[in-house]
Amino acid sequence: MKRLWLLAFGYWLLAVGCMAQNTKRQEVDYDSPTFVPTVKVGKVLEGGDSVLFMEMNNVYVFPPVVFNSKKQQAAYMRLVKNVKTVLPIAKEANMIMMETAEYLETLPDKKARDEHLKRVEKGVMQAYKPRMKKLTYSQGKLLIKLIYRESHSSGYELIQAFLGPVKAGFYQAFAWAFGASLKKEYDPEGIDRLTERVVLMVEAGQL
């Protein structure tokens, strides 16, 4: 029961196939939306000659992480594992929300949109409930922040936009009861600086 509040996210995700996660250190799941390889080959004219070029993913270079204790090192490794676990969900959420919003705009009236959202809710619960129940408490809280990072909106704002203020308020109260908040924002330059570093490196396939 402790993790039921995580299912709030499910109400604004469509039913899609769950992608396999590979959390082994230094391995990259190339089928995951977390890692999107960019290899672009082309040519440009330079002084009348054709010059070939290749554009690849960013490579991030950060100062080494300094650990003052084994406890700090263990916390960092948990962060890496948790990012690899929930970042794909956050990216799926953002992609699906955009597709859903575009589709809703094609429907003729409120009745049709409400019927579609009901189907979304049902499908989401079937597809994501097993996956969400496996998340730990810390992974659930991280997911809230990474959803904000991907969509630039809090979980509360997204639920409110799709399902209205009543359900948004209900799930916010439910999350709050377990020490979380759907209104959490993401601060990559402040408190979430280390998380952003890990996210960037995971996205680039460096972790």
C-alpha positions in Angstrom: 0.0 0.0 0.0 2.9 2.4 0.6 3.6 2.8 -3.1 0.0 3.2 -4.3 0.5 7.0 -4.7 2.9 6.2 -7.5 0.0 5.1 -9.6 -1.1 8.7 -9.9 1.4 9.0 -12.7 -0.3 6.2 -14.6 -3.3 8.3 -15.2 -1.5 10.5 -17.7 0.5 7.8 -19.4 -0.9 5.8 -22.3 -0.7 2.1 -22.4 2.6 1.3 -24.2 4.9 -1.6 -24.1 7.4 -1.6 -21.3 11.0 -1.4 -22.4 13.5 -3.7 -20.8 15.9 -2.0 -18.4 19.6 -2.9 -18.1 21.0 -1.4 -14.9 24.4 -3.1 -15.1 27.2 -0.6 -14.6 28.9 0.7 -17.8 26.3 -1.0 -20.1 23.9 0.8 -22.3 20.4 -0.4 -23.3 20.2 0.8 -26.9 16.5 0.0 -27.1 15.7 2.4 -24.2 14.5 5.9 -24.8 17.1 7.0 -22.2 19.9 6.6 -24.7 19.3 8.1 -28.1 22.4 7.7 -30.3 23.0 10.5 -32.7 25.3 9.7 -35.7 24.8 12.0 -38.6 27.0 11.8 -41.6 27.0 14.5 -44.3 29.1 16.8 -46.4 29.6 20.5 -46.8 31.3 22.6 -49.4 34.5 24.2 -48.2 36.6 26.2 -50.7 34.9 24.4 -53.6 35.7 21.0 -52.2 33.2 18.5 -50.5 34.2 17.8 -46.9 32.6 14.9 -45.1 31.6 15.3 -41.5 30.1 13.2 -38.7 28.0 14.5 -35.9 27.8 12.3 -32.8 26.3 12.4 -29.2 27.7 14.9 -26.7 30.5 13.6 -24.5 30.4 15.1 -21.0 33.5 15.6 -18.9 33.0 16.3 -15.3 35.5 16.5 -12.4 35.7 13.2 -10.5 33.2 12.7 -7.8 34.9 12.8 -4.4 33.5 10.6 -1.7 34.2 11.3 1.9 32.9 8.0 3.0 31.6 4.6 1.8 28.2 5.8 2.7 28.4 8.7 0.2 29.8 6.4 -2.5 26.9 3.9 -1.9 24.4 6.8 -2.1 25.9 7.9 -5.5 25.7 4.4 -6.9 22.0 4.2 -5.8 21.4 7.5 -7.6 22.9 6.1 -10.8 20.8 3.0 -10.5 17.6 4.9 -9.7 18.1 7.3 -12.6 18.6 4.4 -15.0 15.4 2.9 -13.6 13.0 5.9 -13.8 14.4 8.1 -16.5 13.0 6.0 -19.3 9.6 6.2 -17.6 9.8 10.0 -17.5 10.8 10.1 -21.1 8.0 7.8 -22.1 5.6 10.0 -20.2 6.7 13.2 -21.9 6.5 11.6 -25.4 3.1 10.0 -24.7 1.7 13.2 -23.2 2.6 15.2 -26.3 1.0 12.6 -28.5 -2.1 12.5 -26.3 -2.5 16.2 -26.3 -2.2 16.4 -30.1 -4.8 13.6 -30.5 -7.2 15.3 -28.1 -7.2 18.4 -30.3 -8.5 16.3 -33.2 -11.6 15.1 -31.3 -14.8 17.0 -32.0 -16.1 17.7 -28.5 -15.7 17.3 -24.8 -17.6 14.1 -24.7 -15.3 12.5 -27.2 -12.2 13.7 -25.3 -13.6 12.5 -21.9 -14.3 9.0 -23.4 -10.8 8.9 -24.8 -9.2 9.8 -21.5 -11.2 7.1 -19.7 -9.8 4.6 -22.2 -6.3 6.0 -21.5 -6.8 5.5 -17.7 -7.9 1.9 -18.1 -5.0 1.1 -20.5 -2.5 2.8 -18.3 -3.4 0.9 -15.2 -3.1 -2.4 -17.0 0.3 -1.5 -18.6 2.0 0.5 -15.8 0.6 -0.8 -12.5 3.1 -3.8 -12.3 6.0 -1.6 -13.3 5.1 1.3 -10.9 4.6 -1.1 -8.0 8.2 -2.3 -8.3 9.6 1.2 -7.7 11.0 2.0 -4.3 10.0 5.1 -2.4 13.2 7.0 -3.4 12.7 6.0 -7.0 9.1 7.3 -6.9 10.3 10.7 -5.6 13.0 10.9 -8.2 10.4 10.1 -10.9 8.4 13.1 -9.9 11.4 15.3 -10.4 12.5 13.7 -13.7 9.0 14.1 -15.1 9.3 17.8 -14.4 12.7 17.8 -16.1 11.3 16.2 -19.3 8.0 18.0 -19.5 8.8 21.3 -17.7 5.6 20.8 -15.7 5.0 19.1 -12.4 3.0 15.9 -12.0 0.3 17.9 -10.3 0.0 20.3 -13.3 -0.1 17.5 -15.8 -2.8 15.6 -14.0 -4.8 18.8 -13.6 -4.4 19.6 -17.3 -5.6 16.1 -18.4 -8.0 15.1 -15.7 -9.0 18.2 -13.9 -8.3 19.9 -10.5 -10.4 17.4 -8.5 -8.3 14.4 -9.4 -5.1 16.4 -9.2 -6.0 17.5 -5.7 -6.8 14.0 -4.7 -3.6 12.5 -5.9 -1.6 15.3 -4.4 -3.2 14.7 -1.0 -2.5 11.0 -1.4 1.2 11.6 -2.2 1.5 14.1 0.6 0.2 11.5 3.1 3.3 9.4 2.2 5.8 12.2 2.4 5.9 13.1 -1.3 4.5 15.9 -3.5 3.4 15.9 -7.1 4.3 19.6 -7.1 8.0 19.0 -6.8 10.1 20.9 -9.3 13.5 20.1 -10.7 16.5 22.4 -10.0 19.5 21.2 -12.2 21.6 24.2 -11.1 20.9 23.8 -7.4 19.8 20.9 -5.2 19.5 18.5 -8.2 22.9 19.4 -9.7 24.4 15.9 -9.1 21.2 14.2 -10.4 21.5 16.3 -13.6 25.1 15.3 -14.0 24.1 11.6 -13.8 21.1 12.1 -16.1 23.3 13.8 -18.8 25.8 11.0 -18.7 23.2 8.3 -18.8 21.6 10.0 -21.8 24.9 10.1 -23.5 25.6 6.4 -22.8 28.5 7.2 -20.5 27.0 5.5 -17.5 
